[in-house]
Amino acid sequence: MKTKEIIYELRTKNGLSQDELAEKIHVTRQAVSRWETGDTLPNTETLKLLSGLFNVSINTLLGSPRQLICQCCGMPLEDTIIGKEKDGTLNEDYCKWCYADGQYTYHDMDDLIDVCIPHMVKEGFTEEQARAYMKQKLPTLDYWKRYEELSDDGQFEAFKKQLINEINDLQIEGMPKVESLNALVGSYVNLAYPLPNGGNAKFLDDGTTYLGNQLESEFDGERCFGVLANMDFILVSTYEAEGNNPELVLFKKR
């Protein structure tokens, strides 16, 4: 699709008139009309505003002239999994798992490989093939080539260690000690917990990336512990396979 068709489709899909779209991104209706007829293209700053408004990448707005790939893990990028800056704008160089709220989430190549291997095995790789591929691929990606430049001098790793200590200090019965925390997108872990009134409640934002892990229960082999946390809270729950029958154990503000 061409940019003119993409803007028209996004505008109508979101129920906006040309006047309403123009007002939201501070241009004239005539400017929107010219984009949709293909007479002109939005400038760079306007493309950023359109990207933020419609939650799509600038690459998508331009008709996807290039294949976006996460420059940390190598995953092909679609709009729904692109990482975000602190202000909510998309960073088209990274996925949500590797970059969240303006923060890189992986600082050790081997840790990232260990997280990626189980997913690659599900796609048909053997563990040996997956590890060999990732060890060859990752050093070619921009994040790892520029790691010293992009690194935060260990601040994020220090934050993760602090979180791990806080979680372990809770001493939840039956839950093993947490050894590591991985980046997890809310939509994958946002379980609906039953309430005493018969309803259900979710506590997470589907679009936010959290830190968490899954741990086998020391008491019940059919249930696992799930741990999720960020700057504001720690959440611990138990559930069966595929997240079924979840029970909230603890929700603690930090």
N, C-alpha and C positions, 0 to 999 in steps of 0.2 A: 504493500500500500504506500501511497505517496503522503507527504506531510499534510496536504490539503484534505485528503480523505480521513486521515487519522484524527486531525483536530475536529473535523465535523462529527466523526463517530463518537469521540470522547465527549464533545459538547452535548450532543443529543442524548447519549447514553446517560449523562448526568442531569438531564432535564433542564438544560440552560439555553436560554435564547442567546443570540449574538450580543445583544445589549448587556445581558447579565454576565456573560463571560468577560466582555470588555471591562465592565466595572470591577470585577474581581481581580483582574491583572493590570488595571490602570492603563488601558489603551482605549481607542475609539472603536465604535461598532464597525466603522468603515475598515479599520485595520483587520478586524476579525474576518470581515467579508472578503478582503483581499487574500487573506491566508487560505480561505476555503475555496476560492476560485483558482488558487495557484498563481496569482499575480505576484505575490511577495511571500517571503518567509519571515517568521519571527526572529528577532535578533537574539543574541546569546542570553541577555538578561531576561528577556521575555520567555525564552525556552525554559529557563530555570523556574520561573513563576508557573508556567504551564505544567512542568514536571511536578512541582510541589502540590499544585491544585489537584491534579488528576492521579498523583502517586504512580507515575510511570517515568521511565528513564528518558533522558534527552535522546538517547539512541533510538528508542521506540518512536518518539515524536518525529525523528528524521527518517523514519522508514527502516530502521534497523540495518544501517549500512555495514555494521561490523558485528561479529559474534563476541559478546562480552564474556569474559572469563575471570573468575575470582583470582586476584593476583597473590593470594595467600595459599589457597588449597587447590586451585585449578578447576573448580566446578564451573560448568557453563551457567551463565546468569540469565534468569528471567526477572521481570519486574517485581514479582511477588517475593523474591528472596534476596534482593539487593540490600546491602547494609546501609545504615543511615548515620548522618552526622548528629550532633547534639541538638541542632535546631530542627531535626526531622527531614532535612533534605537528603536525597539519595546520593550515595557514593558509588558510582558505577564501576569501581575497581574491585569491590569486594562483596562477598555474600554476607547474610545476616549472622552466620555462625562465626565468621572470622573478624567481623567489624560491626560493632554495635554502639550507638550513641557516641560516635566519635572516638571509640576506643578499640584498639586491636586486642583480640581475645586469645591469640596464640603467640607464645614467645619461645617455644621449643619445637623444632621440626619433628622430633621423634614423638612428642605428645600428640601432635596433629596427625601424624601417620597412624598412630595407634587408634585414634578416634575414627579415622576414615576407613580403615581396613574392614571392619564388620559390614559397613554399607557397601563396599566394593565387592565383598564376598557374595552378598545378596544379588549383585548384578552379574555374577558368573565368574568372577576372578577367584583364583585360589589365593590363600593368604600370602604365599610366597610371591605370586605374580603381582598382587596389590602392593606389597611392600617394595618390591623392586621398581615398579612403575612410579610410585610416589617418591622414592629416593632419587630417581632420575628427573622427575618432573619439577618438584618443588624448588630446587636451586635455580631453575630457569625463570621463576616468577619474580615479579618486581619487588614484592614485599621482602622476600628472602635475600634478593640481591642487594637491597637497600636497607637491610635490617638495622645496621648500626645507626643509620640516619633516621629511620622511622621509630626506633625503639624509644620507650618511655623511661629508660634507666631502671627498669624493674618495678615501677610503681604498681602496675596492674597485678603482677605476680605477688607482690607484697599484700595487696588487697585480697587476693584469693586466699592466701595463707591465713590472713586474719579471719576471713569468713569461715574457713575450715576449722580453725581453733574455736570460734564461737559456736559452730554447729556441734562439734565434739564435746564442748563443755556442757551442752544441754543434757548429755548422758541419757538419751532416750532408750528405754528398755527394749532389748531385742535388735537394736540397730547397730551394725558394725561401725567402726570408726570411718569417717570420710577421709580418703587419701587424696582425692583430686576433684575438681569441679570443671565441667565442660560448658561451652556455650550451647544453649538450647532455646529455640524459637518458641514463643508463647503458644502459637497455634498447635504445636506438637505435644505440649504438656499441660494445656489448660483444661484440666479435668473438672467435671461438674460434681460437686460434693453434695450428698443428701443433707437436708436440713430437718430439724425436729418437726416442723410444720408440714412435712411431706414434699416440700419443694426442693429445688437444687440451686446451687450457687457456684459460679466460677470466680476466681480471685485474681486472675492474670489477664494481661492484654495480649491478644493473639499476635499483634505486630511487634511486640517487644522481645528482645533477646535477654535471657536470664542465664545465671550460672547454676548448674545442678548436676546431679548424678543419680543413678539407680543402684540400690544395694539390696542384696539378698537378706531376708529376715533370718535372724539366728534361731527363731522359734517355729516359724511356719513356712515350709518350703513352697507353698502355693502363693504366698504373698511377698511382695517386694516393698521396700521403703523407697520413696521418691523424695529427694531433697532439692529445693529450689531457693534461690536467694538473689538479692541485688543490694544496692546501697540502702534500701529502705526497709527490707523485711527478710525473714527466714521462714520458709514453709516446709513442713515435713508431713508426708502422707503415707499411707499404705494402699496397695491395690493388687489385684490379680493380673494375670497375663493380659496384654493389650490394654492395660489401664482400666479394666473392668472392676466394678464394685469398689470404688475408691472411698477411703475414709480419711478425714483430716485429723492428723495427730496434733499438730501445733502450727500456729500462725503468730509469729512474734515480730513486732516492729523493732528496728535497730535504733 
